[in-house]
Amino acid sequence: MIAGLLPDLARDLNVGVPAAGHLVTVFSCAYAISAPVIAVLTASFERRSLLIMAMLCFGLGNVLAGMTPNYIGLLAARLLLALSAAGFMPAASGYAAALGGQGRRGRALSMVTNGLTLAIIAGVPLGVLVGEGFGWRATFFSVAGLAVLSAIGMLTRMPGQRPGIIPTLGERFALAKRPDMLTLLATSLLTVASTFSLYTYLSVFVAEVAGIGPRGLIMVLLAFGLASAIGTWLGGTMTDKWGASHTVTIGCGLTLLAYFVLSFAPALPAKEVTCALLAALLLWGFASWGTMTAQQARLVALAPPLASVSLSLNSSAIYLGSATGAAVGATVVAQAQLCVLVGWRRSSASPPSCRC
């Protein structure tokens, strides 16, 4: 949601776009640090109750974010949102993996991942639309309402699930230090870091490269989300049929191809830039989200009784990657602004229009 609201949010809070982008960094760092800790503290909790509590806290965090008068208050609200999400997502993935069993684990995990994908399909474009019409604060209040509805749905529709085997602290550390586990976590971290270095500033990127404004951005984000949903579904199906390792290899290869096209799209003639950009964005969403579903299945397969631990570690890797990517993106944007400013001062031309 922050990606679509970034320019308006930065302007209203009187901060630069890189500083607003750090709202993603703070959220992601807090999530990465707290996910394993929360997994330990809540290991003995009944799963459905844990999910409902986390969702209600998430709703409260959105209310506070919408009411905050300044940037510091929004940072604090984002911390609460990060803690809530860190409690929810690993537990939700573990819940799905247990329900799906070994034969349908990939498809069960893809359903959870598709929740995130649907947030991109509907949440991000609608967030931009609500933000354009009613201000960015209204978007946070809307999400709070959806969180309450989600908690009611879980209370009335989801069966309870007892906690699985509760691993000791030594078993958790032993799992985290395994070379095969570290390799998979590094893959998740690097994949997500590359994604968020651009996705955090996607609205700025498409405006600069293709001249796409807020209304056009809604359609771009919608298309990206649809491609991500298809990729997530196929990623789960391919994982069950062909294996998670093959799925990750194919997904990473297609993602690299998308980044290659995005890197060179600005050098194309003006008439071809938009087509190349949209094609690359669709391929990017399709490949990257399918990869993450397969990654979860690989991690669960390493130690099925410790699935909650491995998935919480993967969540930490994912959000550490998003924090790293957002920070790298902020550095690039800040340097671009500095270069434009220095170039203008060395010339006698009028100040350039820079939306970086």
C-alpha positions as CSV (number, residue, x, y, z in Angstrom):
1,M,0.0,0.0,0.0
2,I,2.8,2.4,0.8
3,A,4.3,2.0,-2.7
4,G,1.2,3.5,-4.3
5,L,0.8,6.3,-1.6
6,L,4.4,7.3,-1.4
7,P,4.3,10.7,-3.2
8,D,1.2,12.0,-1.5
9,L,2.2,10.7,1.9
10,A,5.7,12.3,1.6
11,R,4.1,15.6,0.6
12,D,1.5,15.7,3.4
13,L,4.0,14.8,6.1
14,N,6.6,17.2,4.7
15,V,9.3,14.7,4.2
16,G,11.3,13.6,1.1
17,V,10.4,10.5,-0.9
18,P,13.4,8.6,0.3
19,A,12.4,9.3,3.9
20,A,8.9,8.1,3.2
21,G,10.3,5.0,1.6
22,H,12.0,4.2,5.0
23,L,8.5,3.5,6.3
24,V,8.9,0.2,4.3
25,T,12.4,-0.2,5.7
26,V,11.3,0.2,9.3
27,F,8.4,-2.1,8.9
28,S,10.5,-4.8,7.3
29,C,13.4,-4.6,9.8
30,A,10.9,-4.9,12.7
31,Y,9.2,-7.8,11.1
32,A,12.5,-9.6,10.3
33,I,13.7,-9.3,13.9
34,S,10.4,-10.1,15.7
35,A,9.1,-13.0,13.6
36,P,11.3,-15.7,15.1
37,V,10.9,-14.2,18.6
38,I,7.1,-14.2,18.3
39,A,7.2,-17.7,16.9
40,V,9.0,-18.8,20.1
41,L,6.7,-16.9,22.4
42,T,3.5,-18.1,20.8
43,A,4.5,-21.7,20.0
44,S,2.1,-23.2,22.5
45,F,-0.9,-21.0,21.4
46,E,-3.9,-22.5,19.6
47,R,-3.4,-21.5,16.0
48,R,-6.8,-20.0,15.2
49,S,-6.7,-17.8,18.3
50,L,-3.2,-16.6,17.5
51,L,-4.3,-15.6,14.0
52,I,-7.3,-13.7,15.3
53,M,-5.3,-11.8,17.9
54,A,-2.7,-10.9,15.4
55,M,-5.3,-9.6,12.9
56,L,-7.0,-7.5,15.5
57,C,-3.7,-5.9,16.5
58,F,-3.1,-5.3,12.8
59,G,-6.4,-3.4,12.6
60,L,-5.5,-1.3,15.6
61,G,-2.2,-0.4,14.0
62,N,-3.9,0.8,10.9
63,V,-6.2,3.0,13.0
64,L,-3.2,4.6,14.7
65,A,-1.5,5.1,11.4
66,G,-4.5,6.9,10.0
67,M,-4.8,9.2,13.1
68,T,-1.1,10.1,13.5
69,P,-0.3,13.8,13.0
70,N,3.3,13.4,11.9
71,Y,6.0,11.2,10.4
72,I,7.3,9.9,13.8
73,G,3.8,8.8,14.8
74,L,3.5,6.9,11.5
75,L,6.8,5.2,12.1
76,A,5.5,4.0,15.5
77,A,2.3,2.7,13.9
78,R,4.3,0.9,11.3
79,L,6.2,-0.9,14.1
80,L,2.9,-2.2,15.6
81,L,1.8,-3.3,12.1
82,A,5.1,-5.1,11.7
83,L,4.7,-7.0,15.0
84,S,1.2,-8.0,14.1
85,A,2.1,-9.2,10.7
86,A,5.1,-11.1,12.1
87,G,2.8,-13.0,14.4
88,F,0.3,-13.6,11.6
89,M,2.1,-14.7,8.5
90,P,4.3,-17.6,9.7
91,A,1.4,-18.9,11.7
92,A,-0.9,-18.7,8.7
93,S,1.6,-20.6,6.5
94,G,2.1,-23.2,9.1
95,Y,-1.7,-23.6,9.5
96,A,-2.0,-24.1,5.8
97,A,0.9,-26.5,5.5
98,A,-0.6,-28.7,8.3
99,L,-4.0,-28.7,6.6
100,G,-2.7,-29.5,3.2
101,G,-0.5,-32.4,4.2
102,Q,2.6,-33.5,2.2
103,G,0.7,-34.2,-1.1
104,R,-1.0,-30.8,-1.3
105,R,1.5,-28.7,0.6
106,G,2.5,-26.5,-2.3
107,R,-1.1,-25.6,-3.3
108,A,-2.0,-25.0,0.4
109,L,0.9,-22.6,0.8
110,S,0.1,-20.9,-2.5
111,M,-3.4,-20.1,-1.0
112,V,-1.7,-18.1,1.8
113,T,0.7,-16.4,-0.7
114,N,-2.3,-15.6,-2.9
115,G,-3.7,-13.6,0.1
116,L,-0.7,-11.3,-0.4
117,T,-1.1,-11.4,-4.1
118,L,-4.8,-10.4,-3.8
119,A,-3.7,-7.5,-1.7
120,I,-1.6,-6.3,-4.6
121,I,-4.4,-6.9,-7.1
122,A,-7.1,-5.1,-5.1
123,G,-5.5,-3.4,-2.1
124,V,-2.7,-1.4,-3.7
125,P,-4.8,0.0,-6.7
126,L,-7.7,0.6,-4.4
127,G,-5.4,2.2,-1.9
128,V,-4.3,4.6,-4.6
129,L,-7.9,5.3,-5.6
130,V,-9.0,5.9,-2.1
131,G,-5.9,8.0,-1.4
132,E,-6.6,10.1,-4.5
133,G,-10.2,10.7,-3.5
134,F,-10.1,10.9,0.3
135,G,-6.5,11.2,1.3
136,W,-3.9,8.6,2.3
137,R,-5.3,8.4,5.9
138,A,-8.6,7.0,4.6
139,T,-6.7,4.1,3.1
140,F,-5.4,3.1,6.5
141,F,-8.9,3.3,8.0
142,S,-10.2,1.2,5.2
143,V,-7.6,-1.5,5.9
144,A,-8.5,-1.4,9.6
145,G,-12.1,-2.2,8.7
146,L,-11.0,-5.1,6.5
147,A,-8.9,-6.5,9.3
148,V,-11.9,-6.6,11.6
149,L,-13.9,-8.4,8.9
150,S,-11.1,-10.8,8.5
151,A,-11.0,-11.6,12.2
152,I,-14.7,-12.2,12.2
153,G,-14.3,-14.5,9.3
154,M,-11.6,-16.5,11.0
155,L,-13.7,-16.8,14.2
156,T,-16.7,-18.1,12.4
157,R,-15.3,-20.1,9.4
158,M,-11.9,-21.5,10.3
159,P,-11.5,-24.7,12.4
160,G,-9.3,-24.7,15.4
161,Q,-5.9,-26.2,15.2
162,R,-3.7,-27.3,18.1
163,P,-0.1,-26.3,18.0
164,G,2.3,-28.9,16.6
165,I,5.5,-30.2,18.1
166,I,7.0,-27.4,20.3
167,P,10.7,-27.4,19.5
168,T,13.2,-26.5,22.1
169,L,15.4,-23.4,21.8
170,G,18.4,-25.7,21.0
171,E,16.4,-27.3,18.1
172,R,15.5,-23.9,16.8
173,F,19.2,-22.7,16.8
174,A,20.3,-26.0,15.2
175,L,17.8,-25.6,12.4
176,A,18.8,-22.0,11.8
177,K,22.5,-23.0,11.5
178,R,22.0,-25.8,9.0
179,P,23.8,-25.0,5.7
180,D,20.9,-26.1,3.6
181,M,18.6,-23.9,5.6
182,L,20.9,-20.9,5.3
183,T,21.2,-21.4,1.5
184,L,17.4,-21.3,1.1
185,L,17.1,-18.3,3.4
186,A,19.7,-16.4,1.4
187,T,17.8,-17.1,-1.8
188,S,14.6,-15.7,-0.2
189,L,16.5,-12.6,1.1
190,L,18.2,-11.8,-2.3
191,T,15.0,-12.4,-4.3
192,V,12.9,-10.0,-2.2
193,A,15.7,-7.4,-1.9
194,S,15.9,-7.1,-5.7
195,T,12.1,-6.8,-5.8
196,F,11.6,-4.1,-3.2
197,S,14.5,-2.0,-4.5
198,L,12.2,-1.1,-7.3
199,Y,8.7,-1.9,-6.1
200,T,8.9,0.5,-3.3
201,Y,9.4,3.3,-5.8
202,L,7.4,1.8,-8.6
203,S,5.0,4.8,-8.9
204,V,8.0,7.1,-9.3
205,F,9.7,4.8,-11.8
206,V,6.7,4.4,-14.1
207,A,6.0,8.1,-14.0
208,E,9.6,9.0,-15.0
209,V,10.1,6.3,-17.6
210,A,6.7,6.1,-19.3
211,G,4.9,9.3,-18.1
212,I,2.2,7.3,-16.3
213,G,0.2,9.3,-13.8
214,P,-1.8,8.2,-10.7
215,R,-4.8,6.9,-12.7
216,G,-2.6,4.9,-15.1
217,L,-0.6,3.7,-12.0
218,I,-3.8,2.0,-10.7
219,M,-4.0,-0.1,-13.9
220,V,-0.3,-0.9,-13.9
221,L,-0.6,-2.2,-10.3
222,L,-3.7,-4.1,-11.1
223,A,-2.0,-5.8,-14.1
224,F,1.1,-6.6,-11.9
225,G,-1.2,-8.1,-9.2
226,L,-3.1,-10.3,-11.7
227,A,0.2,-11.6,-13.1
228,S,1.4,-12.2,-9.5
229,A,-1.8,-14.2,-8.7
230,I,-1.3,-16.4,-11.8
231,G,2.3,-16.9,-10.9
232,T,1.5,-17.8,-7.3
233,W,-1.1,-20.4,-8.4
234,L,1.2,-21.9,-11.0
235,G,4.1,-21.9,-8.6
236,G,2.1,-24.0,-6.1
237,T,0.9,-26.4,-8.8
238,M,4.4,-26.7,-10.3
239,T,5.9,-27.3,-6.9
240,D,3.6,-30.3,-6.3
241,K,4.1,-31.8,-9.8
242,W,7.7,-31.0,-10.7
243,G,9.4,-30.2,-7.5
244,A,10.2,-27.0,-5.6
245,S,13.8,-26.7,-6.8
246,H,12.9,-26.7,-10.5
247,T,10.2,-24.2,-9.8
248,V,12.6,-21.8,-8.1
249,T,15.2,-22.1,-10.9
250,I,12.7,-21.3,-13.6
251,G,11.2,-18.4,-11.6
252,C,14.6,-16.8,-10.9
253,G,15.6,-17.1,-14.5
254,L,12.4,-15.4,-15.7
255,T,12.7,-12.7,-13.0
256,L,16.3,-11.9,-14.2
257,L,14.9,-11.5,-17.7
258,A,12.3,-9.1,-16.5
259,Y,14.9,-7.0,-14.7
260,F,17.0,-6.9,-17.8
261,V,14.1,-5.5,-19.9
262,L,13.3,-3.0,-17.1
263,S,16.9,-1.8,-17.0
264,F,17.1,-1.0,-20.7
265,A,13.5,0.1,-21.4
266,P,14.3,3.8,-20.8
267,A,16.7,3.6,-23.7
268,L,14.1,2.5,-26.2
269,P,12.2,4.9,-28.5
270,A,9.3,6.7,-26.8
271,K,6.6,4.7,-28.6
272,E,8.1,1.4,-27.4
273,V,8.9,2.3,-23.8
274,T,5.4,1.7,-22.4
275,C,5.0,-1.7,-24.1
276,A,8.3,-3.0,-23.0
277,L,7.8,-1.7,-19.4
278,L,4.4,-3.3,-19.1
279,A,5.6,-6.6,-20.5
280,A,8.5,-6.7,-18.1
281,L,6.3,-5.8,-15.1
282,L,3.9,-8.6,-16.0
283,L,6.7,-11.1,-16.3
284,W,8.3,-9.9,-13.1
285,G,5.1,-10.3,-11.1
286,F,4.4,-13.7,-12.6
287,A,7.9,-15.2,-11.9
288,S,8.8,-13.6,-8.6
289,W,5.7,-14.6,-6.7
290,G,5.7,-18.2,-8.0
291,T,9.2,-18.5,-6.7
292,M,8.3,-17.5,-3.2
293,T,5.6,-20.2,-3.0
294,A,8.2,-22.9,-4.0
295,Q,10.7,-21.5,-1.5
296,Q,8.2,-22.0,1.4
297,A,7.6,-25.6,0.3
298,R,11.4,-26.2,0.2
299,L,11.8,-24.9,3.7
300,V,8.9,-27.0,5.1
301,A,10.4,-30.1,3.4
302,L,13.7,-29.7,5.2
303,A,12.1,-30.3,8.6
304,P,8.3,-30.8,8.5
305,P,7.9,-31.0,12.4
306,L,9.6,-27.7,12.6
307,A,7.6,-26.0,9.9
308,S,6.6,-23.1,12.1
309,V,10.3,-22.4,12.9
310,S,11.5,-22.6,9.3
311,L,8.6,-20.4,8.0
312,S,9.3,-17.8,10.6
313,L,12.9,-17.7,9.6
314,N,11.9,-17.4,6.0
315,S,9.5,-14.5,6.9
316,S,12.5,-12.8,8.6
317,A,14.6,-13.3,5.5
318,I,11.8,-12.0,3.3
319,Y,11.3,-8.8,5.3
320,L,15.0,-8.3,5.9
321,G,15.2,-8.5,2.1
322,S,12.5,-5.9,1.7
323,A,14.2,-3.6,4.2
324,T,17.5,-4.0,2.3
325,G,15.8,-3.4,-1.0
326,A,13.9,-0.4,0.1
327,A,17.0,1.1,1.7
328,V,19.0,0.5,-1.5
329,G,16.2,2.1,-3.5
330,A,16.1,5.1,-1.2
331,T,19.9,5.5,-1.7
332,V,19.6,5.4,-5.5
333,V,16.7,7.9,-5.5
334,A,18.6,10.3,-3.2
335,Q,21.7,10.0,-5.4
336,A,19.6,10.7,-8.5
337,Q,18.2,13.8,-6.9
338,L,21.6,14.9,-5.9
339,C,23.0,14.4,-9.4
340,V,20.1,16.3,-11.0
341,L,20.6,19.2,-8.5
342,V,24.4,19.4,-9.0
343,G,23.9,19.2,-12.8
344,W,21.5,22.1,-12.7
345,R,23.7,24.3,-10.5
346,R,26.6,23.8,-12.9
347,S,24.4,25.0,-15.8
348,S,22.6,28.2,-16.5
349,A,19.4,26.3,-17.4
350,S,16.2,26.6,-15.4
351,P,15.7,24.1,-12.6
352,P,14.7,20.7,-13.9
353,S,11.4,19.0,-13.1
354,C,12.4,16.0,-11.0
355,R,9.8,13.6,-9.5
356,C,12.5,11.3,-8.0
